Amino acid sequence: MRRLLLRAGAATALLGFATVAGAVFWLQGQGVTPRALAPYLERRAAGHNDVITGVALEAGATLRRLDRGADAGPYPLPPLAIGARPEPAGDGAGARKPVHSVDEAREAFAGALAGDVIVFAPGVYRLTRALEARRPGVQGVPVTVRAERPGTVVIEVASSEGIKVLGPYWRFENLDIRGACASAGSCEHAFHVTGLAKGFAAVNNTITDFNAHIKVNGDAHGFPDGGLVEHNTLTNTSARRTARPVTPFDLVAANDWIIRANLITDFVKATGDRISYGAFAKGGAARTLFERNVVLCEHKLRGLPGERVGLSFGGGGTGKPYCRDKRCITEHEAGVMRANLIASCSDAGIYVNSGATTKIADNTLLDTAGVQVRFPESGAELDGNLIDGAVTERNGGRAAILDNRSSAIAALYAGLHAQRGLFADPDTLDLRWKDEAPRRDGPGMPGPDLCGAKRAAQPAYGAFEDFAACVAP
């Protein structure tokens, strides 16, 4: 009898193990990570009795620990050489127009000529309605708006938009722009770039507390193509209490934009669908380049409900009237993401939604749900990436997976994170290599690494050769 009981117990244990293993491999086939399964279970259990709710909450907490590790809370960022820098950008050459008040700024904007340099005197400027940049600059001779030194000019925005750019070739440098609406969720955009505003540039600005810090879209007059967003810091100090889109860089239907060397953090959407993105390009846009950015979905704002995605071509999709071709056959075409560091996201680090001919190269993803390529219109080539997570194809999306380092979803359910283990302390962004850097056999994509350093002949997998070069002296 004892032997029979032992055999029955062993059989039951094996059956239980097989059931669990089968469930894990089914979830892997569906592209469902532990961090995605946790909120699903919690939502399904909501409103049931205390026992069911309690079991679901405990299961959700366990899944998150397996996938994300222990949450040590906010941590100090090292002084990164990514994002806004203390050294001023630009030389301010041109006809200088100093301004000392909001009224003087409005007058300077209204009368601006190509080559003018509108210089805000040190101080705090409060906007209760948007400044409008309508006058045209000229390619190579923009209208420039700047502070002489970063940190000396604060523009408080107490309206839905701060600066609306409708004319071509305007450049903004060294400004500190802060949302200051009575209801925080009412602060939509620091910059709204639209219509004929091609050649826009935002360089070395710090922008805080907006739903979509920089919004780009077309209007009846055209599309603001060819923009540059470089060395800015886009962040929030609290979760955004709004049902509107929360995406610090939000581009719809414009072509040929470069988003480079920015620091994007803490874009939590507290109400509505609670889905937010660090940056996306969609709406029939083309040839967007995201390179050498640091995207921290959760830095100071950690552990809050909701799904946060790092970078995306396609975002959550676009209504046809807002698409460049009015049809949105694809959300994005010929986009490139290279040498970005994306970390601490409750959902995908990179998400391609109806994004054709996409290249994803030399990125480092840590503590994210990995890379997701979704819908038949999507085709992505991945090469040289270091992904703490998996690459998944969903709803007919196609991913050509070349030479990358990634993890199987099944490993995440076991709490195994081989890529995370390559670094000294990834939970606090101490990304020194623990041992030797894992290196590729051949060259990667042309261009410098995340830190601006030249890539080795046999480059390390991921965004950087040596993360110490990303830390400013």
Secondary structure, 3 states (H helix, E strand, C coil): CHHHHHHHHHHHHHHHHHHHHHHHHHHHHHCCCHHHHHHHHHHHHCCCCHHHHHHHHHHHHHHHHHHHCCCCCCCCCCCECCCCCCCCCCCCCCCEEEECCHHHHHHHHHCCCCCCEEEECCEEEEECCCEEECCCCECCECEEEEECCCCCEEEEECCCEEEEECCCCEEEECCEEEECCCCHHHCCEEEEEECCCCCCEEECCEEECCCCCEEEECECCECCCCCEEECCEEECCCCECCCCCCCCEEEECCCCCEEECCEEECCCECCCCCEEEEEEEECCEECCEEECCEEECCCCCCCCCCEEEEEEECCCCCCHHHCCCCCCCCCEECCEEECCEEECCCCCCEEEECEECEEEECCEEECCCCEEEECCCCEEEEECCEECCCEEEECCCEEEECCCECCCHHHHHCCCCCCHHHEEEHHHCEEEECCCCCECCCCCCCCCCCCCCCCCCCCECCCCCCHHHHECC
